[in-house]
């Protein structure tokens, strides 16, 4: 992160998503941040003409215009700042598609947190826009996506099962089956954490 204020430009046509980004940006562990929200593409380009931003947080879909199209327009206009593309999808395919389009990083809006946003911004600033990810960087990206997509689901499933087990309306057979499923969820979480740790150490 730079010693001067971190300058972030956000382009999203959804006011609620812009507000959520503003909240997460306010929780970043940096000394100072200059956050500029834009809901219009032209406004964002005017802001880029005035200010040297460190990172652009770009929505994957802006009305009838895709974030990939905006990325192409940015590069044609000579703007080389790193871009973090934010979308509704999870998984390796979304990450790969975003990076091929010239984004430095892709984040799913589902389960977005200040920690994940900070990691994405730091990673984006370390990379040349449009460059293919290193092996370590690709592994870290996939780990982040897996944590965001899988871990909350497993944790929620386990909590729901534990709540059912706490109720007294179940037969002994049902309780044994649910207890086994809850145990498997816990084992899956532990195995996922172990695998992610191994990948990050590799």
PyMOL CGO cylinders between C-alpha atoms (Angstrom):
from pymol import cmd
from pymol.cgo import CYLINDER

trace = [
    CYLINDER, 0.00, 0.00, 0.00, 1.28, 3.54, -0.73, 0.3, 1, 1, 1, 1, 1, 1,
    CYLINDER, 1.28, 3.54, -0.73, 2.46, 5.88, 2.05, 0.3, 1, 1, 1, 1, 1, 1,
    CYLINDER, 2.46, 5.88, 2.05, 0.18, 8.65, 0.78, 0.3, 1, 1, 1, 1, 1, 1,
    CYLINDER, 0.18, 8.65, 0.78, -3.60, 8.17, 0.97, 0.3, 1, 1, 1, 1, 1, 1,
    CYLINDER, -3.60, 8.17, 0.97, -4.78, 5.14, -0.97, 0.3, 1, 1, 1, 1, 1, 1,
    CYLINDER, -4.78, 5.14, -0.97, -6.87, 6.43, -3.87, 0.3, 1, 1, 1, 1, 1, 1,
    CYLINDER, -6.87, 6.43, -3.87, -9.75, 4.16, -4.86, 0.3, 1, 1, 1, 1, 1, 1,
    CYLINDER, -9.75, 4.16, -4.86, -12.29, 4.75, -7.61, 0.3, 1, 1, 1, 1, 1, 1,
    CYLINDER, -12.29, 4.75, -7.61, -15.45, 2.62, -7.58, 0.3, 1, 1, 1, 1, 1, 1,
    CYLINDER, -15.45, 2.62, -7.58, -17.77, 2.29, -10.58, 0.3, 1, 1, 1, 1, 1, 1,
    CYLINDER, -17.77, 2.29, -10.58, -21.09, 0.57, -9.90, 0.3, 1, 1, 1, 1, 1, 1,
    CYLINDER, -21.09, 0.57, -9.90, -24.60, 1.54, -11.01, 0.3, 1, 1, 1, 1, 1, 1,
    CYLINDER, -24.60, 1.54, -11.01, -26.16, 0.01, -7.89, 0.3, 1, 1, 1, 1, 1, 1,
    CYLINDER, -26.16, 0.01, -7.89, -26.28, 2.57, -5.03, 0.3, 1, 1, 1, 1, 1, 1,
    CYLINDER, -26.28, 2.57, -5.03, -26.58, -0.18, -2.40, 0.3, 1, 1, 1, 1, 1, 1,
    CYLINDER, -26.58, -0.18, -2.40, -23.44, -1.90, -3.69, 0.3, 1, 1, 1, 1, 1, 1,
    CYLINDER, -23.44, -1.90, -3.69, -21.56, 1.42, -3.76, 0.3, 1, 1, 1, 1, 1, 1,
    CYLINDER, -21.56, 1.42, -3.76, -22.56, 2.06, -0.15, 0.3, 1, 1, 1, 1, 1, 1,
    CYLINDER, -22.56, 2.06, -0.15, -21.43, -1.44, 0.86, 0.3, 1, 1, 1, 1, 1, 1,
    CYLINDER, -21.43, -1.44, 0.86, -18.08, -0.82, -0.84, 0.3, 1, 1, 1, 1, 1, 1,
    CYLINDER, -18.08, -0.82, -0.84, -17.76, 2.49, 1.00, 0.3, 1, 1, 1, 1, 1, 1,
    CYLINDER, -17.76, 2.49, 1.00, -18.30, 0.68, 4.31, 0.3, 1, 1, 1, 1, 1, 1,
    CYLINDER, -18.30, 0.68, 4.31, -15.74, -2.00, 3.51, 0.3, 1, 1, 1, 1, 1, 1,
    CYLINDER, -15.74, -2.00, 3.51, -13.22, 0.59, 2.30, 0.3, 1, 1, 1, 1, 1, 1,
    CYLINDER, -13.22, 0.59, 2.30, -13.66, 2.43, 5.60, 0.3, 1, 1, 1, 1, 1, 1,
    CYLINDER, -13.66, 2.43, 5.60, -12.56, -0.73, 7.40, 0.3, 1, 1, 1, 1, 1, 1,
    CYLINDER, -12.56, -0.73, 7.40, -9.33, -1.18, 5.43, 0.3, 1, 1, 1, 1, 1, 1,
    CYLINDER, -9.33, -1.18, 5.43, -6.19, -1.30, 7.54, 0.3, 1, 1, 1, 1, 1, 1,
    CYLINDER, -6.19, -1.30, 7.54, -4.54, 1.73, 5.94, 0.3, 1, 1, 1, 1, 1, 1,
    CYLINDER, -4.54, 1.73, 5.94, -3.72, 5.13, 7.39, 0.3, 1, 1, 1, 1, 1, 1,
    CYLINDER, -3.72, 5.13, 7.39, -5.84, 7.09, 4.91, 0.3, 1, 1, 1, 1, 1, 1,
    CYLINDER, -5.84, 7.09, 4.91, -8.11, 6.39, 1.95, 0.3, 1, 1, 1, 1, 1, 1,
    CYLINDER, -8.11, 6.39, 1.95, -9.59, 8.65, -0.71, 0.3, 1, 1, 1, 1, 1, 1,
    CYLINDER, -9.59, 8.65, -0.71, -12.70, 6.87, -1.98, 0.3, 1, 1, 1, 1, 1, 1,
    CYLINDER, -12.70, 6.87, -1.98, -14.53, 8.16, -5.05, 0.3, 1, 1, 1, 1, 1, 1,
    CYLINDER, -14.53, 8.16, -5.05, -17.82, 6.42, -5.87, 0.3, 1, 1, 1, 1, 1, 1,
    CYLINDER, -17.82, 6.42, -5.87, -19.26, 6.71, -9.39, 0.3, 1, 1, 1, 1, 1, 1,
    CYLINDER, -19.26, 6.71, -9.39, -22.49, 5.28, -10.78, 0.3, 1, 1, 1, 1, 1, 1,
    CYLINDER, -22.49, 5.28, -10.78, -21.93, 6.52, -14.33, 0.3, 1, 1, 1, 1, 1, 1,
    CYLINDER, -21.93, 6.52, -14.33, -19.21, 5.43, -16.76, 0.3, 1, 1, 1, 1, 1, 1,
    CYLINDER, -19.21, 5.43, -16.76, -18.61, 8.95, -18.10, 0.3, 1, 1, 1, 1, 1, 1,
    CYLINDER, -18.61, 8.95, -18.10, -18.27, 10.31, -14.56, 0.3, 1, 1, 1, 1, 1, 1,
    CYLINDER, -18.27, 10.31, -14.56, -15.67, 7.63, -13.82, 0.3, 1, 1, 1, 1, 1, 1,
    CYLINDER, -15.67, 7.63, -13.82, -13.63, 8.53, -16.90, 0.3, 1, 1, 1, 1, 1, 1,
    CYLINDER, -13.63, 8.53, -16.90, -13.76, 12.21, -15.95, 0.3, 1, 1, 1, 1, 1, 1,
    CYLINDER, -13.76, 12.21, -15.95, -12.53, 11.31, -12.46, 0.3, 1, 1, 1, 1, 1, 1,
    CYLINDER, -12.53, 11.31, -12.46, -9.67, 9.31, -13.99, 0.3, 1, 1, 1, 1, 1, 1,
    CYLINDER, -9.67, 9.31, -13.99, -8.70, 12.33, -16.08, 0.3, 1, 1, 1, 1, 1, 1,
    CYLINDER, -8.70, 12.33, -16.08, -8.42, 14.46, -12.93, 0.3, 1, 1, 1, 1, 1, 1,
    CYLINDER, -8.42, 14.46, -12.93, -6.86, 12.06, -10.43, 0.3, 1, 1, 1, 1, 1, 1,
    CYLINDER, -6.86, 12.06, -10.43, -4.23, 9.32, -10.44, 0.3, 1, 1, 1, 1, 1, 1,
    CYLINDER, -4.23, 9.32, -10.44, -6.08, 6.49, -8.72, 0.3, 1, 1, 1, 1, 1, 1,
    CYLINDER, -6.08, 6.49, -8.72, -4.33, 3.42, -7.36, 0.3, 1, 1, 1, 1, 1, 1,
    CYLINDER, -4.33, 3.42, -7.36, -7.10, 0.91, -8.08, 0.3, 1, 1, 1, 1, 1, 1,
    CYLINDER, -7.10, 0.91, -8.08, -10.46, 0.87, -9.85, 0.3, 1, 1, 1, 1, 1, 1,
    CYLINDER, -10.46, 0.87, -9.85, -13.20, -1.24, -8.26, 0.3, 1, 1, 1, 1, 1, 1,
    CYLINDER, -13.20, -1.24, -8.26, -15.37, -2.07, -11.26, 0.3, 1, 1, 1, 1, 1, 1,
    CYLINDER, -15.37, -2.07, -11.26, -18.79, -3.72, -11.37, 0.3, 1, 1, 1, 1, 1, 1,
    CYLINDER, -18.79, -3.72, -11.37, -19.03, -6.64, -13.78, 0.3, 1, 1, 1, 1, 1, 1,
    CYLINDER, -19.03, -6.64, -13.78, -22.32, -5.37, -15.22, 0.3, 1, 1, 1, 1, 1, 1,
    CYLINDER, -22.32, -5.37, -15.22, -23.29, -1.70, -15.71, 0.3, 1, 1, 1, 1, 1, 1,
    CYLINDER, -23.29, -1.70, -15.71, -26.72, -1.70, -17.30, 0.3, 1, 1, 1, 1, 1, 1,
    CYLINDER, -26.72, -1.70, -17.30, -26.25, -2.92, -20.86, 0.3, 1, 1, 1, 1, 1, 1,
    CYLINDER, -26.25, -2.92, -20.86, -22.47, -2.55, -20.67, 0.3, 1, 1, 1, 1, 1, 1,
    CYLINDER, -22.47, -2.55, -20.67, -20.21, -5.27, -19.30, 0.3, 1, 1, 1, 1, 1, 1,
    CYLINDER, -20.21, -5.27, -19.30, -17.24, -4.61, -17.08, 0.3, 1, 1, 1, 1, 1, 1,
    CYLINDER, -17.24, -4.61, -17.08, -15.08, -6.29, -19.72, 0.3, 1, 1, 1, 1, 1, 1,
    CYLINDER, -15.08, -6.29, -19.72, -16.14, -3.62, -22.24, 0.3, 1, 1, 1, 1, 1, 1,
    CYLINDER, -16.14, -3.62, -22.24, -15.28, -0.88, -19.76, 0.3, 1, 1, 1, 1, 1, 1,
    CYLINDER, -15.28, -0.88, -19.76, -11.86, -2.50, -19.27, 0.3, 1, 1, 1, 1, 1, 1,
    CYLINDER, -11.86, -2.50, -19.27, -11.23, -2.38, -23.02, 0.3, 1, 1, 1, 1, 1, 1,
    CYLINDER, -11.23, -2.38, -23.02, -12.27, 1.28, -23.15, 0.3, 1, 1, 1, 1, 1, 1,
    CYLINDER, -12.27, 1.28, -23.15, -9.94, 2.06, -20.24, 0.3, 1, 1, 1, 1, 1, 1,
    CYLINDER, -9.94, 2.06, -20.24, -6.94, 0.53, -21.97, 0.3, 1, 1, 1, 1, 1, 1,
    CYLINDER, -6.94, 0.53, -21.97, -7.76, 2.23, -25.27, 0.3, 1, 1, 1, 1, 1, 1,
    CYLINDER, -7.76, 2.23, -25.27, -7.89, 5.54, -23.41, 0.3, 1, 1, 1, 1, 1, 1,
    CYLINDER, -7.89, 5.54, -23.41, -4.43, 4.88, -21.98, 0.3, 1, 1, 1, 1, 1, 1,
    CYLINDER, -4.43, 4.88, -21.98, -5.46, 4.21, -18.37, 0.3, 1, 1, 1, 1, 1, 1,
    CYLINDER, -5.46, 4.21, -18.37, -3.18, 1.53, -16.93, 0.3, 1, 1, 1, 1, 1, 1,
    CYLINDER, -3.18, 1.53, -16.93, -4.34, 1.42, -13.32, 0.3, 1, 1, 1, 1, 1, 1,
    CYLINDER, -4.34, 1.42, -13.32, -5.08, -2.03, -11.91, 0.3, 1, 1, 1, 1, 1, 1,
    CYLINDER, -5.08, -2.03, -11.91, -8.73, -3.05, -11.87, 0.3, 1, 1, 1, 1, 1, 1,
    CYLINDER, -8.73, -3.05, -11.87, -10.56, -5.28, -9.41, 0.3, 1, 1, 1, 1, 1, 1,
    CYLINDER, -10.56, -5.28, -9.41, -13.67, -6.64, -11.11, 0.3, 1, 1, 1, 1, 1, 1,
    CYLINDER, -13.67, -6.64, -11.11, -16.62, -7.35, -8.81, 0.3, 1, 1, 1, 1, 1, 1,
    CYLINDER, -16.62, -7.35, -8.81, -19.42, -9.69, -9.85, 0.3, 1, 1, 1, 1, 1, 1,
    CYLINDER, -19.42, -9.69, -9.85, -22.12, -12.04, -8.65, 0.3, 1, 1, 1, 1, 1, 1,
    CYLINDER, -22.12, -12.04, -8.65, -20.43, -15.28, -9.71, 0.3, 1, 1, 1, 1, 1, 1,
    CYLINDER, -20.43, -15.28, -9.71, -17.97, -17.50, -7.86, 0.3, 1, 1, 1, 1, 1, 1,
    CYLINDER, -17.97, -17.50, -7.86, -15.40, -19.91, -9.13, 0.3, 1, 1, 1, 1, 1, 1,
    CYLINDER, -15.40, -19.91, -9.13, -12.28, -20.29, -11.22, 0.3, 1, 1, 1, 1, 1, 1,
    CYLINDER, -12.28, -20.29, -11.22, -14.05, -19.56, -14.52, 0.3, 1, 1, 1, 1, 1, 1,
    CYLINDER, -14.05, -19.56, -14.52, -15.03, -16.04, -13.40, 0.3, 1, 1, 1, 1, 1, 1,
    CYLINDER, -15.03, -16.04, -13.40, -11.49, -15.33, -12.17, 0.3, 1, 1, 1, 1, 1, 1,
    CYLINDER, -11.49, -15.33, -12.17, -9.92, -16.56, -15.40, 0.3, 1, 1, 1, 1, 1, 1,
    CYLINDER, -9.92, -16.56, -15.40, -12.36, -14.61, -17.58, 0.3, 1, 1, 1, 1, 1, 1,
    CYLINDER, -12.36, -14.61, -17.58, -11.74, -11.38, -15.65, 0.3, 1, 1, 1, 1, 1, 1,
    CYLINDER, -11.74, -11.38, -15.65, -7.96, -11.69, -15.82, 0.3, 1, 1, 1, 1, 1, 1,
    CYLINDER, -7.96, -11.69, -15.82, -8.04, -12.47, -19.53, 0.3, 1, 1, 1, 1, 1, 1,
    CYLINDER, -8.04, -12.47, -19.53, -10.10, -9.31, -20.01, 0.3, 1, 1, 1, 1, 1, 1,
    CYLINDER, -10.10, -9.31, -20.01, -7.36, -7.29, -18.31, 0.3, 1, 1, 1, 1, 1, 1,
    CYLINDER, -7.36, -7.29, -18.31, -8.47, -7.17, -14.68, 0.3, 1, 1, 1, 1, 1, 1,
    CYLINDER, -8.47, -7.17, -14.68, -5.86, -7.66, -11.99, 0.3, 1, 1, 1, 1, 1, 1,
    CYLINDER, -5.86, -7.66, -11.99, -8.28, -9.49, -9.71, 0.3, 1, 1, 1, 1, 1, 1,
    CYLINDER, -8.28, -9.49, -9.71, -11.87, -10.74, -9.50, 0.3, 1, 1, 1, 1, 1, 1,
    CYLINDER, -11.87, -10.74, -9.50, -14.02, -10.72, -6.38, 0.3, 1, 1, 1, 1, 1, 1,
    CYLINDER, -14.02, -10.72, -6.38, -17.49, -12.13, -5.87, 0.3, 1, 1, 1, 1, 1, 1,
    CYLINDER, -17.49, -12.13, -5.87, -19.92, -9.74, -4.19, 0.3, 1, 1, 1, 1, 1, 1,
    CYLINDER, -19.92, -9.74, -4.19, -21.35, -12.69, -2.31, 0.3, 1, 1, 1, 1, 1, 1,
    CYLINDER, -21.35, -12.69, -2.31, -19.71, -12.83, 1.07, 0.3, 1, 1, 1, 1, 1, 1,
    CYLINDER, -19.71, -12.83, 1.07, -17.59, -9.76, 0.35, 0.3, 1, 1, 1, 1, 1, 1,
    CYLINDER, -17.59, -9.76, 0.35, -15.68, -8.51, 3.38, 0.3, 1, 1, 1, 1, 1, 1,
    CYLINDER, -15.68, -8.51, 3.38, -13.18, -5.76, 4.12, 0.3, 1, 1, 1, 1, 1, 1,
    CYLINDER, -13.18, -5.76, 4.12, -10.46, -8.42, 4.57, 0.3, 1, 1, 1, 1, 1, 1,
    CYLINDER, -10.46, -8.42, 4.57, -11.10, -9.94, 1.14, 0.3, 1, 1, 1, 1, 1, 1,
    CYLINDER, -11.10, -9.94, 1.14, -11.30, -6.50, -0.44, 0.3, 1, 1, 1, 1, 1, 1,
    CYLINDER, -11.30, -6.50, -0.44, -8.02, -5.43, 1.18, 0.3, 1, 1, 1, 1, 1, 1,
    CYLINDER, -8.02, -5.43, 1.18, -6.29, -8.59, -0.04, 0.3, 1, 1, 1, 1, 1, 1,
    CYLINDER, -6.29, -8.59, -0.04, -7.59, -8.03, -3.57, 0.3, 1, 1, 1, 1, 1, 1,
    CYLINDER, -7.59, -8.03, -3.57, -6.48, -4.39, -3.62, 0.3, 1, 1, 1, 1, 1, 1,
    CYLINDER, -6.48, -4.39, -3.62, -3.00, -5.27, -2.31, 0.3, 1, 1, 1, 1, 1, 1,
    CYLINDER, -3.00, -5.27, -2.31, -2.64, -8.06, -4.85, 0.3, 1, 1, 1, 1, 1, 1,
    CYLINDER, -2.64, -8.06, -4.85, -3.89, -5.86, -7.70, 0.3, 1, 1, 1, 1, 1, 1,
    CYLINDER, -3.89, -5.86, -7.70, -1.37, -3.12, -6.87, 0.3, 1, 1, 1, 1, 1, 1,
    CYLINDER, -1.37, -3.12, -6.87, 1.49, -5.62, -7.02, 0.3, 1, 1, 1, 1, 1, 1,
    CYLINDER, 1.49, -5.62, -7.02, 0.64, -6.70, -10.55, 0.3, 1, 1, 1, 1, 1, 1,
    CYLINDER, 0.64, -6.70, -10.55, 0.93, -5.13, -13.95, 0.3, 1, 1, 1, 1, 1, 1,
    CYLINDER, 0.93, -5.13, -13.95, -2.58, -4.69, -15.40, 0.3, 1, 1, 1, 1, 1, 1,
    CYLINDER, -2.58, -4.69, -15.40, -3.41, -7.45, -17.84, 0.3, 1, 1, 1, 1, 1, 1,
    CYLINDER, -3.41, -7.45, -17.84, -0.52, -9.70, -16.87, 0.3, 1, 1, 1, 1, 1, 1,
    CYLINDER, -0.52, -9.70, -16.87, -1.19, -13.38, -16.37, 0.3, 1, 1, 1, 1, 1, 1,
    CYLINDER, -1.19, -13.38, -16.37, -1.16, -14.42, -12.71, 0.3, 1, 1, 1, 1, 1, 1,
    CYLINDER, -1.16, -14.42, -12.71, 1.84, -16.11, -11.18, 0.3, 1, 1, 1, 1, 1, 1,
    CYLINDER, 1.84, -16.11, -11.18, 1.35, -19.61, -9.79, 0.3, 1, 1, 1, 1, 1, 1,
    CYLINDER, 1.35, -19.61, -9.79, 1.34, -18.25, -6.25, 0.3, 1, 1, 1, 1, 1, 1,
    CYLINDER, 1.34, -18.25, -6.25, -1.04, -15.47, -7.17, 0.3, 1, 1, 1, 1, 1, 1,
    CYLINDER, -1.04, -15.47, -7.17, -3.42, -17.81, -8.94, 0.3, 1, 1, 1, 1, 1, 1,
    CYLINDER, -3.42, -17.81, -8.94, -3.38, -20.14, -5.94, 0.3, 1, 1, 1, 1, 1, 1,
    CYLINDER, -3.38, -20.14, -5.94, -4.13, -17.28, -3.56, 0.3, 1, 1, 1, 1, 1, 1,
    CYLINDER, -4.13, -17.28, -3.56, -6.99, -16.11, -5.77, 0.3, 1, 1, 1, 1, 1, 1,
    CYLINDER, -6.99, -16.11, -5.77, -8.52, -19.58, -5.85, 0.3, 1, 1, 1, 1, 1, 1,
    CYLINDER, -8.52, -19.58, -5.85, -8.11, -19.93, -2.08, 0.3, 1, 1, 1, 1, 1, 1,
    CYLINDER, -8.11, -19.93, -2.08, -9.94, -16.65, -1.55, 0.3, 1, 1, 1, 1, 1, 1,
    CYLINDER, -9.94, -16.65, -1.55, -12.76, -17.72, -3.87, 0.3, 1, 1, 1, 1, 1, 1,
    CYLINDER, -12.76, -17.72, -3.87, -13.09, -21.11, -2.16, 0.3, 1, 1, 1, 1, 1, 1,
    CYLINDER, -13.09, -21.11, -2.16, -13.20, -19.54, 1.28, 0.3, 1, 1, 1, 1, 1, 1,
    CYLINDER, -13.20, -19.54, 1.28, -15.88, -17.11, 0.20, 0.3, 1, 1, 1, 1, 1, 1,
    CYLINDER, -15.88, -17.11, 0.20, -18.01, -19.67, -1.63, 0.3, 1, 1, 1, 1, 1, 1,
    CYLINDER, -18.01, -19.67, -1.63, -17.68, -22.88, 0.38, 0.3, 1, 1, 1, 1, 1, 1,
    CYLINDER, -17.68, -22.88, 0.38, -16.84, -22.07, 4.00, 0.3, 1, 1, 1, 1, 1, 1,
    CYLINDER, -16.84, -22.07, 4.00, -19.96, -19.96, 4.81, 0.3, 1, 1, 1, 1, 1, 1,
    CYLINDER, -19.96, -19.96, 4.81, -22.21, -22.66, 3.29, 0.3, 1, 1, 1, 1, 1, 1,
    CYLINDER, -22.21, -22.66, 3.29, -20.67, -25.46, 5.33, 0.3, 1, 1, 1, 1, 1, 1,
    CYLINDER, -20.67, -25.46, 5.33, -20.75, -23.38, 8.52, 0.3, 1, 1, 1, 1, 1, 1,
    CYLINDER, -20.75, -23.38, 8.52, -24.40, -22.46, 7.99, 0.3, 1, 1, 1, 1, 1, 1,
    CYLINDER, -24.40, -22.46, 7.99, -25.33, -26.10, 7.29, 0.3, 1, 1, 1, 1, 1, 1,
    CYLINDER, -25.33, -26.10, 7.29, -23.58, -27.29, 10.42, 0.3, 1, 1, 1, 1, 1, 1,
    CYLINDER, -23.58, -27.29, 10.42, -25.28, -24.65, 12.59, 0.3, 1, 1, 1, 1, 1, 1,
    CYLINDER, -25.28, -24.65, 12.59, -28.70, -25.57, 11.16, 0.3, 1, 1, 1, 1, 1, 1,
    CYLINDER, -28.70, -25.57, 11.16, -28.07, -29.25, 11.89, 0.3, 1, 1, 1, 1, 1, 1,
    CYLINDER, -28.07, -29.25, 11.89, -26.97, -28.48, 15.44, 0.3, 1, 1, 1, 1, 1, 1,
    CYLINDER, -26.97, -28.48, 15.44, -30.16, -26.47, 15.99, 0.3, 1, 1, 1, 1, 1, 1,
    CYLINDER, -30.16, -26.47, 15.99, -32.26, -29.41, 14.78, 0.3, 1, 1, 1, 1, 1, 1,
    CYLINDER, -32.26, -29.41, 14.78, -30.37, -31.76, 17.07, 0.3, 1, 1, 1, 1, 1, 1,
    CYLINDER, -30.37, -31.76, 17.07, -31.12, -29.47, 20.02, 0.3, 1, 1, 1, 1, 1, 1,
    CYLINDER, -31.12, -29.47, 20.02, -34.84, -29.90, 19.43, 0.3, 1, 1, 1, 1, 1, 1,
    CYLINDER, -34.84, -29.90, 19.43, -36.62, -32.81, 21.07, 0.3, 1, 1, 1, 1, 1, 1,
    CYLINDER, -36.62, -32.81, 21.07, -39.00, -33.77, 18.25, 0.3, 1, 1, 1, 1, 1, 1,
    CYLINDER, -39.00, -33.77, 18.25, -36.60, -36.14, 16.48, 0.3, 1, 1, 1, 1, 1, 1,
    CYLINDER, -36.60, -36.14, 16.48, -36.42, -39.90, 16.74, 0.3, 1, 1, 1, 1, 1, 1,
    CYLINDER, -36.42, -39.90, 16.74, -33.20, -41.55, 17.88, 0.3, 1, 1, 1, 1, 1, 1,
    CYLINDER, -33.20, -41.55, 17.88, -32.52, -42.68, 14.31, 0.3, 1, 1, 1, 1, 1, 1,
    CYLINDER, -32.52, -42.68, 14.31, -32.99, -39.17, 12.92, 0.3, 1, 1, 1, 1, 1, 1,
    CYLINDER, -32.99, -39.17, 12.92, -30.77, -37.71, 15.62, 0.3, 1, 1, 1, 1, 1, 1,
    CYLINDER, -30.77, -37.71, 15.62, -28.01, -40.20, 14.80, 0.3, 1, 1, 1, 1, 1, 1,
    CYLINDER, -28.01, -40.20, 14.80, -28.24, -39.41, 11.08, 0.3, 1, 1, 1, 1, 1, 1,
    CYLINDER, -28.24, -39.41, 11.08, -28.18, -35.65, 11.65, 0.3, 1, 1, 1, 1, 1, 1,
    CYLINDER, -28.18, -35.65, 11.65, -25.30, -35.96, 14.09, 0.3, 1, 1, 1, 1, 1, 1,
    CYLINDER, -25.30, -35.96, 14.09, -23.32, -37.87, 11.47, 0.3, 1, 1, 1, 1, 1, 1,
    CYLINDER, -23.32, -37.87, 11.47, -24.06, -35.23, 8.80, 0.3, 1, 1, 1, 1, 1, 1,
    CYLINDER, -24.06, -35.23, 8.80, -23.02, -32.47, 11.23, 0.3, 1, 1, 1, 1, 1, 1,
    CYLINDER, -23.02, -32.47, 11.23, -19.79, -34.35, 11.94, 0.3, 1, 1, 1, 1, 1, 1,
    CYLINDER, -19.79, -34.35, 11.94, -19.11, -34.70, 8.21, 0.3, 1, 1, 1, 1, 1, 1,
    CYLINDER, -19.11, -34.70, 8.21, -19.65, -30.94, 7.73, 0.3, 1, 1, 1, 1, 1, 1,
    CYLINDER, -19.65, -30.94, 7.73, -17.12, -30.28, 10.47, 0.3, 1, 1, 1, 1, 1, 1,
    CYLINDER, -17.12, -30.28, 10.47, -14.65, -32.71, 8.92, 0.3, 1, 1, 1, 1, 1, 1,
    CYLINDER, -14.65, -32.71, 8.92, -15.14, -31.07, 5.51, 0.3, 1, 1, 1, 1, 1, 1,
    CYLINDER, -15.14, -31.07, 5.51, -14.43, -27.63, 6.98, 0.3, 1, 1, 1, 1, 1, 1,
    CYLINDER, -14.43, -27.63, 6.98, -11.28, -28.88, 8.69, 0.3, 1, 1, 1, 1, 1, 1,
    CYLINDER, -11.28, -28.88, 8.69, -10.10, -30.61, 5.50, 0.3, 1, 1, 1, 1, 1, 1,
    CYLINDER, -10.10, -30.61, 5.50, -10.78, -27.48, 3.43, 0.3, 1, 1, 1, 1, 1, 1,
    CYLINDER, -10.78, -27.48, 3.43, -8.76, -25.35, 5.85, 0.3, 1, 1, 1, 1, 1, 1,
    CYLINDER, -8.76, -25.35, 5.85, -5.91, -27.88, 5.73, 0.3, 1, 1, 1, 1, 1, 1,
    CYLINDER, -5.91, -27.88, 5.73, -5.90, -27.97, 1.92, 0.3, 1, 1, 1, 1, 1, 1,
    CYLINDER, -5.90, -27.97, 1.92, -5.95, -24.18, 1.64, 0.3, 1, 1, 1, 1, 1, 1,
    CYLINDER, -5.95, -24.18, 1.64, -3.06, -23.92, 4.09, 0.3, 1, 1, 1, 1, 1, 1,
    CYLINDER, -3.06, -23.92, 4.09, -1.07, -26.46, 2.04, 0.3, 1, 1, 1, 1, 1, 1,
    CYLINDER, -1.07, -26.46, 2.04, -1.73, -24.55, -1.21, 0.3, 1, 1, 1, 1, 1, 1,
    CYLINDER, -1.73, -24.55, -1.21, -0.66, -21.25, 0.34, 0.3, 1, 1, 1, 1, 1, 1,
    CYLINDER, -0.66, -21.25, 0.34, 2.56, -22.79, 1.68, 0.3, 1, 1, 1, 1, 1, 1,
    CYLINDER, 2.56, -22.79, 1.68, 3.42, -24.35, -1.71, 0.3, 1, 1, 1, 1, 1, 1,
]
cmd.load_cgo(trace, "trace")
